[in-house]
Amino acid sequence: MANAKIGWDGFEVLRGGVRDAGMAGDDKSRQKYGLAEHNFAVGTGFEKEAVADEETMKLRTAAVVGGFLSVAMISGYLARAGSKDESGRMRVDGRERTYVVHVPPSYDRAKTVPLLLALHGRLGTGEGQEKLGHLDKVSDEHGFLVVYPDGLNRSWADGREATPSDRHDVDDVKFLSALIDKMEGEYKVDASRVYATGMSNGGFMSGRLACDLTKRLAGVAIVGASLSVNVAERCNPAKPISVLVLQGTKDPLVPFGGGELGHGRGGSVLSHDAAVKKFVELDQCSGQPRRKHIPDNAEDGTTIDVAMYQSCAGGSEVAGYVVNGGGHTWPGGMPYLPEGIIGKTSRNLDASEVIWEFLGRHGRGGGA
């Protein structure tokens, strides 16, 4: 299945989320959209995916993709002319790792530019993440590089000890640090303005990087995730780091209130509020947060509540974005599967623009 190989069909992202959070038991939703139990099946170790009736799946996913392409073309989500994507590969700890780099049309080797690592969800791919949040469009508008790495076996070792990469002792912190080195060697990267963001498994991995890679990163943005209990217990950043945590209150895959994922199979995670509080404490923020409410201007049943902690050590900031009524989705991004399975995709917020506005104003060692 060609689309599945690059994760563009959106179906890969759902299968990963279902596997992570144990939502495979939602028979009603699967039957409603014609998604059989075996469509979500995964094996053990570096697993082989079991996919039945490939042609039927192509038709089902084509409908989803076709709908998004129409929206993308109308909304200008497709990359501008002059920008380009470059694929690459490298070896870390004897394993081949792959990635895609998006270079904006304004890139000039005479000037340094920021770098953003964008991490996909479980069973997704770098190219799939590229389409999910239209970060290419934001990159083209603001002139920063985006690199979309691929997790081994479509997973990240995010510290929950629940993914194939975790179970096989993959060192993704080392890989992503080496990837930053490679980007700095091949492009004119501003080493003080390197950031990471991610969705779901990629969001949890971004949270881990906020604890384990602060010597390289100025900030991270976590979407559709929080922070694993395992990582939170040992989190001791080398320096303050700016962190944004964004989650929907009705996320059916990662509980907003925290707890176990998939009856414990997906590990234990902090609640949204606890994750924000953890980073507020780590960054030694003082005073009360600046709060903002975004009403349901899109009339899609969602609203946004923002808590921004700005008086933090080293010029860092911590932000909590609560999408009231939102699901396991990227606000303003691609609704990669029906609402009945993943929840609502809010149109009251463009997460990609918000993430860049937040991250882009920070440099390692203080505000940008």
Contacts in CASP RR format, 6 or more apart in sequence:
PFRMAT RR
TARGET T0000
AUTHOR 0000-0000-0000
METHOD contacts of the structure
MODEL  1
MANAKIGWDGFEVLRGGVRDAGMAGDDKSRQKYGLAEHNFAVGTGFEKEA
VADEETMKLRTAAVVGGFLSVAMISGYLARAGSKDESGRMRVDGRERTYV
VHVPPSYDRAKTVPLLLALHGRLGTGEGQEKLGHLDKVSDEHGFLVVYPD
GLNRSWADGREATPSDRHDVDDVKFLSALIDKMEGEYKVDASRVYATGMS
NGGFMSGRLACDLTKRLAGVAIVGASLSVNVAERCNPAKPISVLVLQGTK
DPLVPFGGGELGHGRGGSVLSHDAAVKKFVELDQCSGQPRRKHIPDNAED
GTTIDVAMYQSCAGGSEVAGYVVNGGGHTWPGGMPYLPEGIIGKTSRNLD
ASEVIWEFLGRHGRGGGA
1 9 0 8 1.000
1 51 0 8 1.000
1 54 0 8 1.000
1 57 0 8 1.000
1 58 0 8 1.000
3 9 0 8 1.000
3 11 0 8 1.000
3 58 0 8 1.000
3 61 0 8 1.000
3 62 0 8 1.000
3 65 0 8 1.000
4 11 0 8 1.000
4 12 0 8 1.000
4 51 0 8 1.000
4 57 0 8 1.000
4 61 0 8 1.000
5 125 0 8 1.000
6 125 0 8 1.000
6 127 0 8 1.000
6 128 0 8 1.000
7 13 0 8 1.000
7 124 0 8 1.000
7 125 0 8 1.000
7 126 0 8 1.000
7 127 0 8 1.000
7 128 0 8 1.000
8 65 0 8 1.000
8 127 0 8 1.000
8 128 0 8 1.000
8 131 0 8 1.000
9 61 0 8 1.000
9 62 0 8 1.000
9 64 0 8 1.000
9 65 0 8 1.000
10 61 0 8 1.000
10 64 0 8 1.000
10 65 0 8 1.000
10 128 0 8 1.000
10 132 0 8 1.000
10 334 0 8 1.000
10 336 0 8 1.000
10 337 0 8 1.000
11 57 0 8 1.000
11 60 0 8 1.000
11 61 0 8 1.000
11 64 0 8 1.000
11 336 0 8 1.000
11 337 0 8 1.000
12 123 0 8 1.000
12 124 0 8 1.000
12 125 0 8 1.000
12 128 0 8 1.000
12 154 0 8 1.000
13 120 0 8 1.000
13 121 0 8 1.000
13 123 0 8 1.000
13 124 0 8 1.000
13 128 0 8 1.000
13 132 0 8 1.000
13 199 0 8 1.000
13 200 0 8 1.000
13 336 0 8 1.000
13 337 0 8 1.000
14 336 0 8 1.000
14 337 0 8 1.000
14 341 0 8 1.000
14 342 0 8 1.000
15 39 0 8 1.000
15 40 0 8 1.000
15 42 0 8 1.000
15 49 0 8 1.000
15 123 0 8 1.000
16 121 0 8 1.000
16 122 0 8 1.000
16 123 0 8 1.000
16 124 0 8 1.000
16 154 0 8 1.000
16 200 0 8 1.000
16 201 0 8 1.000
17 23 0 8 1.000
17 121 0 8 1.000
17 122 0 8 1.000
17 123 0 8 1.000
17 200 0 8 1.000
17 201 0 8 1.000
17 253 0 8 1.000
17 328 0 8 1.000
18 24 0 8 1.000
18 26 0 8 1.000
18 40 0 8 1.000
18 253 0 8 1.000
19 40 0 8 1.000
19 42 0 8 1.000
19 122 0 8 1.000
19 123 0 8 1.000
20 122 0 8 1.000
20 162 0 8 1.000
20 163 0 8 1.000
20 200 0 8 1.000
20 201 0 8 1.000
20 253 0 8 1.000
20 254 0 8 1.000
20 261 0 8 1.000
20 262 0 8 1.000
20 266 0 8 1.000
21 252 0 8 1.000
21 253 0 8 1.000
21 254 0 8 1.000
21 261 0 8 1.000
21 262 0 8 1.000
21 266 0 8 1.000
21 328 0 8 1.000
22 253 0 8 1.000
22 261 0 8 1.000
22 262 0 8 1.000
22 263 0 8 1.000
22 265 0 8 1.000
22 266 0 8 1.000
23 252 0 8 1.000
23 253 0 8 1.000
23 262 0 8 1.000
23 341 0 8 1.000
24 30 0 8 1.000
24 37 0 8 1.000
24 40 0 8 1.000
26 252 0 8 1.000
26 341 0 8 1.000
27 37 0 8 1.000
29 35 0 8 1.000
29 340 0 8 1.000
29 341 0 8 1.000
30 36 0 8 1.000
30 37 0 8 1.000
30 39 0 8 1.000
30 40 0 8 1.000
30 341 0 8 1.000
32 338 0 8 1.000
32 340 0 8 1.000
33 60 0 8 1.000
33 337 0 8 1.000
33 338 0 8 1.000
33 340 0 8 1.000
33 341 0 8 1.000
34 60 0 8 1.000
35 60 0 8 1.000
35 341 0 8 1.000
36 52 0 8 1.000
38 50 0 8 1.000
38 51 0 8 1.000
38 52 0 8 1.000
39 51 0 8 1.000
39 52 0 8 1.000
39 57 0 8 1.000
41 49 0 8 1.000
41 50 0 8 1.000
42 49 0 8 1.000
42 50 0 8 1.000
42 123 0 8 1.000
43 50 0 8 1.000
45 153 0 8 1.000
45 164 0 8 1.000
45 167 0 8 1.000
45 168 0 8 1.000
46 152 0 8 1.000
46 153 0 8 1.000
46 164 0 8 1.000
46 168 0 8 1.000
47 153 0 8 1.000
47 164 0 8 1.000
51 57 0 8 1.000
64 336 0 8 1.000
64 337 0 8 1.000
64 338 0 8 1.000
68 131 0 8 1.000
68 334 0 8 1.000
68 335 0 8 1.000
68 336 0 8 1.000
71 77 0 8 1.000
71 334 0 8 1.000
72 78 0 8 1.000
72 134 0 8 1.000
72 334 0 8 1.000
76 137 0 8 1.000
77 134 0 8 1.000
77 137 0 8 1.000
77 333 0 8 1.000
78 137 0 8 1.000
79 85 0 8 1.000
79 102 0 8 1.000
79 136 0 8 1.000
79 137 0 8 1.000
79 140 0 8 1.000
80 105 0 8 1.000
80 137 0 8 1.000
80 140 0 8 1.000
81 105 0 8 1.000
82 105 0 8 1.000
83 102 0 8 1.000
83 103 0 8 1.000
83 104 0 8 1.000
83 105 0 8 1.000
83 136 0 8 1.000
83 139 0 8 1.000
83 140 0 8 1.000
84 102 0 8 1.000
84 103 0 8 1.000
85 100 0 8 1.000
85 101 0 8 1.000
85 102 0 8 1.000
85 103 0 8 1.000
85 130 0 8 1.000
85 136 0 8 1.000
86 100 0 8 1.000
86 101 0 8 1.000
86 103 0 8 1.000
87 98 0 8 1.000
87 99 0 8 1.000
87 100 0 8 1.000
87 101 0 8 1.000
88 98 0 8 1.000
88 99 0 8 1.000
88 100 0 8 1.000
88 101 0 8 1.000
89 96 0 8 1.000
89 97 0 8 1.000
89 98 0 8 1.000
89 99 0 8 1.000
90 96 0 8 1.000
90 97 0 8 1.000
90 99 0 8 1.000
90 178 0 8 1.000
90 179 0 8 1.000
90 182 0 8 1.000
91 97 0 8 1.000
92 171 0 8 1.000
92 174 0 8 1.000
92 175 0 8 1.000
92 178 0 8 1.000
93 170 0 8 1.000
93 171 0 8 1.000
93 174 0 8 1.000
93 175 0 8 1.000
95 152 0 8 1.000
95 170 0 8 1.000
97 149 0 8 1.000
97 150 0 8 1.000
97 151 0 8 1.000
97 152 0 8 1.000
97 175 0 8 1.000
97 179 0 8 1.000
98 149 0 8 1.000
98 150 0 8 1.000
99 126 0 8 1.000
99 147 0 8 1.000
99 148 0 8 1.000
99 149 0 8 1.000
99 150 0 8 1.000
99 179 0 8 1.000
100 126 0 8 1.000
100 127 0 8 1.000
100 130 0 8 1.000
100 147 0 8 1.000
100 148 0 8 1.000
101 145 0 8 1.000
101 146 0 8 1.000
101 147 0 8 1.000
101 148 0 8 1.000
101 183 0 8 1.000
101 187 0 8 1.000
102 130 0 8 1.000
102 135 0 8 1.000
102 136 0 8 1.000
102 139 0 8 1.000
102 145 0 8 1.000
102 146 0 8 1.000
102 147 0 8 1.000
102 148 0 8 1.000
103 145 0 8 1.000
103 187 0 8 1.000
104 113 0 8 1.000
104 139 0 8 1.000
104 140 0 8 1.000
104 142 0 8 1.000
104 143 0 8 1.000
104 144 0 8 1.000
104 145 0 8 1.000
105 140 0 8 1.000
106 140 0 8 1.000
106 143 0 8 1.000
107 113 0 8 1.000
107 143 0 8 1.000
107 145 0 8 1.000
107 187 0 8 1.000
108 188 0 8 1.000
109 187 0 8 1.000
109 188 0 8 1.000
110 188 0 8 1.000
111 188 0 8 1.000
112 188 0 8 1.000
112 189 0 8 1.000
112 190 0 8 1.000
113 143 0 8 1.000
113 144 0 8 1.000
113 145 0 8 1.000
113 187 0 8 1.000
113 188 0 8 1.000
113 189 0 8 1.000
113 190 0 8 1.000
114 143 0 8 1.000
114 144 0 8 1.000
114 145 0 8 1.000
114 189 0 8 1.000
114 190 0 8 1.000
114 193 0 8 1.000
114 194 0 8 1.000
114 195 0 8 1.000
114 360 0 8 1.000
115 144 0 8 1.000
115 145 0 8 1.000
115 146 0 8 1.000
115 147 0 8 1.000
115 180 0 8 1.000
115 183 0 8 1.000
115 184 0 8 1.000
115 187 0 8 1.000
115 189 0 8 1.000
115 190 0 8 1.000
115 193 0 8 1.000
115 194 0 8 1.000
115 195 0 8 1.000
116 135 0 8 1.000
116 139 0 8 1.000
116 144 0 8 1.000
116 145 0 8 1.000
116 146 0 8 1.000
116 147 0 8 1.000
116 194 0 8 1.000
116 195 0 8 1.000
116 196 0 8 1.000
116 197 0 8 1.000
116 356 0 8 1.000
116 359 0 8 1.000
117 146 0 8 1.000
117 147 0 8 1.000
117 149 0 8 1.000
117 176 0 8 1.000
117 179 0 8 1.000
117 180 0 8 1.000
117 194 0 8 1.000
117 195 0 8 1.000
117 196 0 8 1.000
117 197 0 8 1.000
118 126 0 8 1.000
118 129 0 8 1.000
118 130 0 8 1.000
118 135 0 8 1.000
118 146 0 8 1.000
118 147 0 8 1.000
118 148 0 8 1.000
118 196 0 8 1.000
118 197 0 8 1.000
118 198 0 8 1.000
119 129 0 8 1.000
119 149 0 8 1.000
119 151 0 8 1.000
119 156 0 8 1.000
119 196 0 8 1.000
119 197 0 8 1.000
119 198 0 8 1.000
119 199 0 8 1.000
119 201 0 8 1.000
119 202 0 8 1.000
119 203 0 8 1.000
119 205 0 8 1.000
119 206 0 8 1.000
120 126 0 8 1.000
120 128 0 8 1.000
120 129 0 8 1.000
120 132 0 8 1.000
120 148 0 8 1.000
120 150 0 8 1.000
120 151 0 8 1.000
120 154 0 8 1.000
120 198 0 8 1.000
120 199 0 8 1.000
120 201 0 8 1.000
120 202 0 8 1.000
121 129 0 8 1.000
121 154 0 8 1.000
121 156 0 8 1.000
121 198 0 8 1.000
121 199 0 8 1.000
121 200 0 8 1.000
121 201 0 8 1.000
121 202 0 8 1.000
121 203 0 8 1.000
122 154 0 8 1.000
122 155 0 8 1.000
122 156 0 8 1.000
122 163 0 8 1.000
122 200 0 8 1.000
122 201 0 8 1.000
122 202 0 8 1.000
123 154 0 8 1.000
123 155 0 8 1.000
124 154 0 8 1.000
125 148 0 8 1.000
125 150 0 8 1.000
125 154 0 8 1.000
126 148 0 8 1.000
126 149 0 8 1.000
126 150 0 8 1.000
127 148 0 8 1.000
128 148 0 8 1.000
129 135 0 8 1.000
129 148 0 8 1.000
129 198 0 8 1.000
129 199 0 8 1.000
130 136 0 8 1.000
130 146 0 8 1.000
130 148 0 8 1.000
131 334 0 8 1.000
132 199 0 8 1.000
132 330 0 8 1.000
132 333 0 8 1.000
132 334 0 8 1.000
132 336 0 8 1.000
133 330 0 8 1.000
133 332 0 8 1.000
133 333 0 8 1.000
133 334 0 8 1.000
133 351 0 8 1.000
133 352 0 8 1.000
134 333 0 8 1.000
134 334 0 8 1.000
134 352 0 8 1.000
135 146 0 8 1.000
135 352 0 8 1.000
136 146 0 8 1.000
137 352 0 8 1.000
138 352 0 8 1.000
138 353 0 8 1.000
138 356 0 8 1.000
139 145 0 8 1.000
139 146 0 8 1.000
142 356 0 8 1.000
142 360 0 8 1.000
144 356 0 8 1.000
144 360 0 8 1.000
145 183 0 8 1.000
145 187 0 8 1.000
145 189 0 8 1.000
147 179 0 8 1.000
147 183 0 8 1.000
149 175 0 8 1.000
149 176 0 8 1.000
149 179 0 8 1.000
151 165 0 8 1.000
151 172 0 8 1.000
152 164 0 8 1.000
152 165 0 8 1.000
152 168 0 8 1.000
152 170 0 8 1.000
153 164 0 8 1.000
153 165 0 8 1.000
153 168 0 8 1.000
155 163 0 8 1.000
155 164 0 8 1.000
155 165 0 8 1.000
155 166 0 8 1.000
155 201 0 8 1.000
156 163 0 8 1.000
156 165 0 8 1.000
156 172 0 8 1.000
156 201 0 8 1.000
156 202 0 8 1.000
156 204 0 8 1.000
156 205 0 8 1.000
157 163 0 8 1.000
157 165 0 8 1.000
157 166 0 8 1.000
157 169 0 8 1.000
157 170 0 8 1.000
157 171 0 8 1.000
157 172 0 8 1.000
157 173 0 8 1.000
157 205 0 8 1.000
158 166 0 8 1.000
158 172 0 8 1.000
158 201 0 8 1.000
158 202 0 8 1.000
158 203 0 8 1.000
158 204 0 8 1.000
158 205 0 8 1.000
158 207 0 8 1.000
158 208 0 8 1.000
158 228 0 8 1.000
158 231 0 8 1.000
159 166 0 8 1.000
159 204 0 8 1.000
159 208 0 8 1.000
159 228 0 8 1.000
159 230 0 8 1.000
159 231 0 8 1.000
160 166 0 8 1.000
160 204 0 8 1.000
160 228 0 8 1.000
160 230 0 8 1.000
160 231 0 8 1.000
160 261 0 8 1.000
160 266 0 8 1.000
160 267 0 8 1.000
160 268 0 8 1.000
160 269 0 8 1.000
161 167 0 8 1.000
161 230 0 8 1.000
161 267 0 8 1.000
162 261 0 8 1.000
162 264 0 8 1.000
162 265 0 8 1.000
162 266 0 8 1.000
162 267 0 8 1.000
163 201 0 8 1.000
165 172 0 8 1.000
172 205 0 8 1.000
173 208 0 8 1.000
173 209 0 8 1.000
173 212 0 8 1.000
173 213 0 8 1.000
176 196 0 8 1.000
176 209 0 8 1.000
176 213 0 8 1.000
177 213 0 8 1.000
177 216 0 8 1.000
180 189 0 8 1.000
180 194 0 8 1.000
180 216 0 8 1.000
183 189 0 8 1.000
184 191 0 8 1.000
191 364 0 8 1.000
192 218 0 8 1.000
192 363 0 8 1.000
192 364 0 8 1.000
192 365 0 8 1.000
193 218 0 8 1.000
193 360 0 8 1.000
193 362 0 8 1.000
193 363 0 8 1.000
193 364 0 8 1.000
193 368 0 8 1.000
194 216 0 8 1.000
194 217 0 8 1.000
194 218 0 8 1.000
194 364 0 8 1.000
195 217 0 8 1.000
195 218 0 8 1.000
195 219 0 8 1.000
195 220 0 8 1.000
195 221 0 8 1.000
195 359 0 8 1.000
195 360 0 8 1.000
195 362 0 8 1.000
196 205 0 8 1.000
196 206 0 8 1.000
196 209 0 8 1.000
196 213 0 8 1.000
196 217 0 8 1.000
196 219 0 8 1.000
196 220 0 8 1.000
196 221 0 8 1.000
197 203 0 8 1.000
197 206 0 8 1.000
197 220 0 8 1.000
197 221 0 8 1.000
197 222 0 8 1.000
197 223 0 8 1.000
197 355 0 8 1.000
197 359 0 8 1.000
198 205 0 8 1.000
198 206 0 8 1.000
198 221 0 8 1.000
198 222 0 8 1.000
198 223 0 8 1.000
198 225 0 8 1.000
199 223 0 8 1.000
199 224 0 8 1.000
199 225 0 8 1.000
199 330 0 8 1.000
200 223 0 8 1.000
200 224 0 8 1.000
200 225 0 8 1.000
200 253 0 8 1.000
200 254 0 8 1.000
200 328 0 8 1.000
201 225 0 8 1.000
202 225 0 8 1.000
203 222 0 8 1.000
203 223 0 8 1.000
203 224 0 8 1.000
203 225 0 8 1.000
204 222 0 8 1.000
204 225 0 8 1.000
204 226 0 8 1.000
204 227 0 8 1.000
204 228 0 8 1.000
204 231 0 8 1.000
204 269 0 8 1.000
206 220 0 8 1.000
206 221 0 8 1.000
206 222 0 8 1.000
206 225 0 8 1.000
207 220 0 8 1.000
207 222 0 8 1.000
207 225 0 8 1.000
207 227 0 8 1.000
207 231 0 8 1.000
207 243 0 8 1.000
208 228 0 8 1.000
208 231 0 8 1.000
209 217 0 8 1.000
209 220 0 8 1.000
210 217 0 8 1.000
210 219 0 8 1.000
210 220 0 8 1.000
210 222 0 8 1.000
210 235 0 8 1.000
210 237 0 8 1.000
210 241 0 8 1.000
210 243 0 8 1.000
210 279 0 8 1.000
211 231 0 8 1.000
211 234 0 8 1.000
211 235 0 8 1.000
211 236 0 8 1.000
211 237 0 8 1.000
214 237 0 8 1.000
214 238 0 8 1.000
214 239 0 8 1.000
214 240 0 8 1.000
214 241 0 8 1.000
215 238 0 8 1.000
215 239 0 8 1.000
216 364 0 8 1.000
217 241 0 8 1.000
217 364 0 8 1.000
218 241 0 8 1.000
218 242 0 8 1.000
218 359 0 8 1.000
218 362 0 8 1.000
218 363 0 8 1.000
218 364 0 8 1.000
218 365 0 8 1.000
218 366 0 8 1.000
218 368 0 8 1.000
219 241 0 8 1.000
219 242 0 8 1.000
219 243 0 8 1.000
219 316 0 8 1.000
219 359 0 8 1.000
219 362 0 8 1.000
219 363 0 8 1.000
220 241 0 8 1.000
220 242 0 8 1.000
220 243 0 8 1.000
220 244 0 8 1.000
220 359 0 8 1.000
221 243 0 8 1.000
221 244 0 8 1.000
221 245 0 8 1.000
221 246 0 8 1.000
221 355 0 8 1.000
221 358 0 8 1.000
221 359 0 8 1.000
222 243 0 8 1.000
222 244 0 8 1.000
222 245 0 8 1.000
222 246 0 8 1.000
222 247 0 8 1.000
222 275 0 8 1.000
223 246 0 8 1.000
223 247 0 8 1.000
223 330 0 8 1.000
223 351 0 8 1.000
223 355 0 8 1.000
224 246 0 8 1.000
224 247 0 8 1.000
224 248 0 8 1.000
224 251 0 8 1.000
224 254 0 8 1.000
224 328 0 8 1.000
224 329 0 8 1.000
224 330 0 8 1.000
225 247 0 8 1.000
225 254 0 8 1.000
225 269 0 8 1.000
226 245 0 8 1.000
226 247 0 8 1.000
226 254 0 8 1.000
226 258 0 8 1.000
226 269 0 8 1.000
226 270 0 8 1.000
226 271 0 8 1.000
226 272 0 8 1.000
226 274 0 8 1.000
226 275 0 8 1.000
227 235 0 8 1.000
227 245 0 8 1.000
227 269 0 8 1.000
227 270 0 8 1.000
227 274 0 8 1.000
227 275 0 8 1.000
227 278 0 8 1.000
228 267 0 8 1.000
228 268 0 8 1.000
228 269 0 8 1.000
228 270 0 8 1.000
229 259 0 8 1.000
229 267 0 8 1.000
229 268 0 8 1.000
229 269 0 8 1.000
229 270 0 8 1.000
230 267 0 8 1.000
230 268 0 8 1.000
232 270 0 8 1.000
232 274 0 8 1.000
232 275 0 8 1.000
232 278 0 8 1.000
235 278 0 8 1.000
235 282 0 8 1.000
237 282 0 8 1.000
239 314 0 8 1.000
239 364 0 8 1.000
239 365 0 8 1.000
240 282 0 8 1.000
240 283 0 8 1.000
240 284 0 8 1.000
240 312 0 8 1.000
240 313 0 8 1.000
240 314 0 8 1.000
240 315 0 8 1.000
240 316 0 8 1.000
240 365 0 8 1.000
241 283 0 8 1.000
241 316 0 8 1.000
242 283 0 8 1.000
242 312 0 8 1.000
242 315 0 8 1.000
242 316 0 8 1.000
242 317 0 8 1.000
242 318 0 8 1.000
242 358 0 8 1.000
242 359 0 8 1.000
242 362 0 8 1.000
243 279 0 8 1.000
243 283 0 8 1.000
243 316 0 8 1.000
243 318 0 8 1.000
243 319 0 8 1.000
244 318 0 8 1.000
244 319 0 8 1.000
244 320 0 8 1.000
244 321 0 8 1.000
244 354 0 8 1.000
244 355 0 8 1.000
244 358 0 8 1.000
244 359 0 8 1.000
245 272 0 8 1.000
245 275 0 8 1.000
245 276 0 8 1.000
245 279 0 8 1.000
245 318 0 8 1.000
245 319 0 8 1.000
245 320 0 8 1.000
245 321 0 8 1.000
246 320 0 8 1.000
246 321 0 8 1.000
246 323 0 8 1.000
246 331 0 8 1.000
246 351 0 8 1.000
246 354 0 8 1.000
246 355 0 8 1.000
247 254 0 8 1.000
247 256 0 8 1.000
247 272 0 8 1.000
247 321 0 8 1.000
247 322 0 8 1.000
247 323 0 8 1.000
248 256 0 8 1.000
248 272 0 8 1.000
248 322 0 8 1.000
248 323 0 8 1.000
248 324 0 8 1.000
248 325 0 8 1.000
248 326 0 8 1.000
248 327 0 8 1.000
248 328 0 8 1.000
248 329 0 8 1.000
249 256 0 8 1.000
249 322 0 8 1.000
249 323 0 8 1.000
249 324 0 8 1.000
249 325 0 8 1.000
249 326 0 8 1.000
249 327 0 8 1.000
250 256 0 8 1.000
250 325 0 8 1.000
250 326 0 8 1.000
250 327 0 8 1.000
250 343 0 8 1.000
250 344 0 8 1.000
251 326 0 8 1.000
251 327 0 8 1.000
251 328 0 8 1.000
251 343 0 8 1.000
252 327 0 8 1.000
252 328 0 8 1.000
252 341 0 8 1.000
252 342 0 8 1.000
252 343 0 8 1.000
253 261 0 8 1.000
253 328 0 8 1.000
253 342 0 8 1.000
254 261 0 8 1.000
254 269 0 8 1.000
254 328 0 8 1.000
255 261 0 8 1.000
255 269 0 8 1.000
255 271 0 8 1.000
256 271 0 8 1.000
256 272 0 8 1.000
257 271 0 8 1.000
257 272 0 8 1.000
257 273 0 8 1.000
258 268 0 8 1.000
258 269 0 8 1.000
258 270 0 8 1.000
258 271 0 8 1.000
258 272 0 8 1.000
258 274 0 8 1.000
259 268 0 8 1.000
259 269 0 8 1.000
259 270 0 8 1.000
259 271 0 8 1.000
260 266 0 8 1.000
260 267 0 8 1.000
260 268 0 8 1.000
261 267 0 8 1.000
261 268 0 8 1.000
261 269 0 8 1.000
270 278 0 8 1.000
272 320 0 8 1.000
272 322 0 8 1.000
276 307 0 8 1.000
276 318 0 8 1.000
276 319 0 8 1.000
276 320 0 8 1.000
279 318 0 8 1.000
280 309 0 8 1.000
280 312 0 8 1.000
280 318 0 8 1.000
283 309 0 8 1.000
283 312 0 8 1.000
283 313 0 8 1.000
283 316 0 8 1.000
283 317 0 8 1.000
283 318 0 8 1.000
284 312 0 8 1.000
284 313 0 8 1.000
285 309 0 8 1.000
285 310 0 8 1.000
285 311 0 8 1.000
285 312 0 8 1.000
285 313 0 8 1.000
285 316 0 8 1.000
285 318 0 8 1.000
286 311 0 8 1.000
286 312 0 8 1.000
287 309 0 8 1.000
287 311 0 8 1.000
289 307 0 8 1.000
289 308 0 8 1.000
289 309 0 8 1.000
289 310 0 8 1.000
290 307 0 8 1.000
290 308 0 8 1.000
290 309 0 8 1.000
290 310 0 8 1.000
291 305 0 8 1.000
291 306 0 8 1.000
291 307 0 8 1.000
291 308 0 8 1.000
292 305 0 8 1.000
292 306 0 8 1.000
292 308 0 8 1.000
293 303 0 8 1.000
293 304 0 8 1.000
293 305 0 8 1.000
293 306 0 8 1.000
294 303 0 8 1.000
294 304 0 8 1.000
294 305 0 8 1.000
294 306 0 8 1.000
294 348 0 8 1.000
294 349 0 8 1.000
295 303 0 8 1.000
295 348 0 8 1.000
296 302 0 8 1.000
296 303 0 8 1.000
296 348 0 8 1.000
297 348 0 8 1.000
298 346 0 8 1.000
298 347 0 8 1.000
298 348 0 8 1.000
300 344 0 8 1.000
300 345 0 8 1.000
300 346 0 8 1.000
300 347 0 8 1.000
300 348 0 8 1.000
301 325 0 8 1.000
301 344 0 8 1.000
302 323 0 8 1.000
302 324 0 8 1.000
302 325 0 8 1.000
302 326 0 8 1.000
302 331 0 8 1.000
302 344 0 8 1.000
302 346 0 8 1.000
302 347 0 8 1.000
302 348 0 8 1.000
303 323 0 8 1.000
303 324 0 8 1.000
303 325 0 8 1.000
303 348 0 8 1.000
304 321 0 8 1.000
304 322 0 8 1.000
304 323 0 8 1.000
304 324 0 8 1.000
304 331 0 8 1.000
304 346 0 8 1.000
304 348 0 8 1.000
304 349 0 8 1.000
305 321 0 8 1.000
305 322 0 8 1.000
305 324 0 8 1.000
306 319 0 8 1.000
306 320 0 8 1.000
306 321 0 8 1.000
306 322 0 8 1.000
307 319 0 8 1.000
307 320 0 8 1.000
307 322 0 8 1.000
308 317 0 8 1.000
308 318 0 8 1.000
308 319 0 8 1.000
308 320 0 8 1.000
309 317 0 8 1.000
309 318 0 8 1.000
309 319 0 8 1.000
310 317 0 8 1.000
312 318 0 8 1.000
314 365 0 8 1.000
314 366 0 8 1.000
314 367 0 8 1.000
315 362 0 8 1.000
315 365 0 8 1.000
315 366 0 8 1.000
315 367 0 8 1.000
316 362 0 8 1.000
316 366 0 8 1.000
316 367 0 8 1.000
317 358 0 8 1.000
317 362 0 8 1.000
319 358 0 8 1.000
321 349 0 8 1.000
321 354 0 8 1.000
323 331 0 8 1.000
323 346 0 8 1.000
323 349 0 8 1.000
325 344 0 8 1.000
325 346 0 8 1.000
326 343 0 8 1.000
326 344 0 8 1.000
326 345 0 8 1.000
326 346 0 8 1.000
327 342 0 8 1.000
327 343 0 8 1.000
327 344 0 8 1.000
327 345 0 8 1.000
328 342 0 8 1.000
328 343 0 8 1.000
329 335 0 8 1.000
329 336 0 8 1.000
329 342 0 8 1.000
329 343 0 8 1.000
329 344 0 8 1.000
329 345 0 8 1.000
329 346 0 8 1.000
330 345 0 8 1.000
330 351 0 8 1.000
330 352 0 8 1.000
331 345 0 8 1.000
331 346 0 8 1.000
331 347 0 8 1.000
331 348 0 8 1.000
331 349 0 8 1.000
331 350 0 8 1.000
331 351 0 8 1.000
332 345 0 8 1.000
332 346 0 8 1.000
332 347 0 8 1.000
332 349 0 8 1.000
332 350 0 8 1.000
332 351 0 8 1.000
332 352 0 8 1.000
333 345 0 8 1.000
333 350 0 8 1.000
333 351 0 8 1.000
333 352 0 8 1.000
334 345 0 8 1.000
335 342 0 8 1.000
335 345 0 8 1.000
336 342 0 8 1.000
339 345 0 8 1.000
360 368 0 8 1.000
361 367 0 8 1.000
361 368 0 8 1.000
362 368 0 8 1.000
END
